């Protein structure tokens, strides 16, 4: 990962060899509005080996100036001072921004002339307090107010103990602001992702305590620290007044990252245990890296930086080579590591090729190393999680094999005292005389005994004292002696206090040296809750079958009555038709007999029509039992207006009934208005048909609406005869009615109402305590819009 830093430095060193390039006679640049202009190719420089030149001297002696080598202001490692002169012409009436993009120059002195007149002078640099910067920015930013045609000359004096490279750009203030917005987004996203990965993996480490996660966190954290130092952000925000420390921040952060990188490689690739020779090599590199950390304040800077860079290159190349080598040897995780490292290297190469001008400069190439670093960190985190997961599974399998081997190795022992005493499950040993030899604490606690000793002493015979069905247990023991092992036998056993526990018992015989049965041993698991759950499911199944039977019986009863009447009527008509036919054939048919037949036919058809209509109504009600057949659509509506419309004219005839409405002025809802119409119509008809007493004079109905932010409660009351307790329990059951037969009541109305309220409206409904009949409907005001519900399958009015 530090290869990036090494590539920049090596690029600077190579550029230093090209200082004697041919002269550059390019004309001064003209700065427009919407571009970023590099001054490297048009700039000139002077090398001041003794540092004795001043601004007046370099301005007066034009023969000292040389063109930029290969169009790049990179001077490598040098103790000299370098003067750089850049010229350009403004085409704008706007402030121009001059930006030196390398933040690690120790001393940067700048003189800015506008049309030959000194405009401003600055003394700043990486070794001076950050407040000397003309603009608070990690790089060197200088502002020049300009008008169209202004000629601007900028002189820089550069001196640094590290590499001296001066990529300088000029642009308009507007372009600079736009560029900074993009940089802030990318930089914020980059550092945000890296910080999230650090915190996420630190959280994982705090939970599972896996050493690899700690090394990963240190590795990514140290890389983030180095990035902040290299880009000048650490100097800007963390130690702006500690320029003496900032001078050593680069080699220090670089060396710390090398230490963390080597440590992570050793742990991630499992070198200490699986590759001792490679591990020895990396330990040697780590000693060197630690030596550089310690030597930051001792070794001269001009020697320290090259040593750090060389070691960083060596560590990076070694890490990549080790990953590729172990990948070829079938290491399960080396391919993750190698691919992650390759992604970073690709980003670094693209970034350096862009810096060299070999490839175009765009958003991707400008931030290639950041993309590479993020992908590397994400892939390594994924690989680390995968490695930990596989390691834990392998450890679990190894532990399982070890436990199995331990159990097999102690099969010849007569007692497992430690195992029994510490086991979580109930375990026991018993002799062939039906007595306990030993039990563990879990078994004693399961059956209410204070200690294993108390259980052994108080249970004289297991079959007698504990088994609810002693015969069942004796049969099990006989079967055990024959089969040697019984798995998961369910028994009902008695506790110390007389209560019962359902238990699953697994028992096997233990043989002595002669091969005879010496004793029995087994485990007991409390399955009482499971048995209760099974009993509950069985009870629910019985209730479901009973409800289904009731539905079938109800359907048969409701349909059979009108159907039987129709069959009887049809049989009577057929008999009369047969008699009339015989009279006609014998010539004895009279007018009166024909009229009698017509009368019977007319009565029969009328009766059958009425009963067929009743059957049709019954079938219609049967279909309404399922809310999916109603075809209601979801809409936004005013519930208050809907209730008023039903109660004051659109619903059943309420003549002779006093109606009290307690409603808010407006209640917006998004639900099924047809469902509310059905419910209110049914409640009103229920009061009219069933609620009021015969001859009752003062009949009244009250409808109240209580509104909450997300729910609405509709309370319905009448002053009729009310419901008995048994009726309250059965009112929502299918086919339950107090008026059946001639009145044609099917008993499905309240059942349909219940289904619509609970399934379609997703609410709750309950009968309230009241002198008459009272019911509360609690439903959401706003249901999620269902695309399917908007298709109206049936727009006919609801019939009850």
URDAFEN-V739036 format. One record per helix or strand. SS is the DSSP state (2 for helix, 1 for strand). FROM is the first residue (numbers start at 1). TO is the last residue. Records with the same first field share a line. If there is no record, write none. Layout:
BEGIN
SS: FROM-TO  FROM-TO
END
This chain:
BEGIN
2: 3-16  55-60  62-64  69-71  130-132  173-208  211-230  233-237  243-268  271-274  276-297  301-328  334-356  363-366  368-409  417-422  441-446  452-458  462-465  470-483  528-586  591-624  627-629  639-650  673-691  725-730  749-760  787-790
1: 29-31  37-38  44-48  66-67  74-77  81-90  96-100  107-114  117-124  140-144  151-159  163-165  168-172  426-430  436-439  467-467  485-494  500-511  517-526  635-638  657-662  668-671  699-707  711-718  764-767  773-780  782-782
END
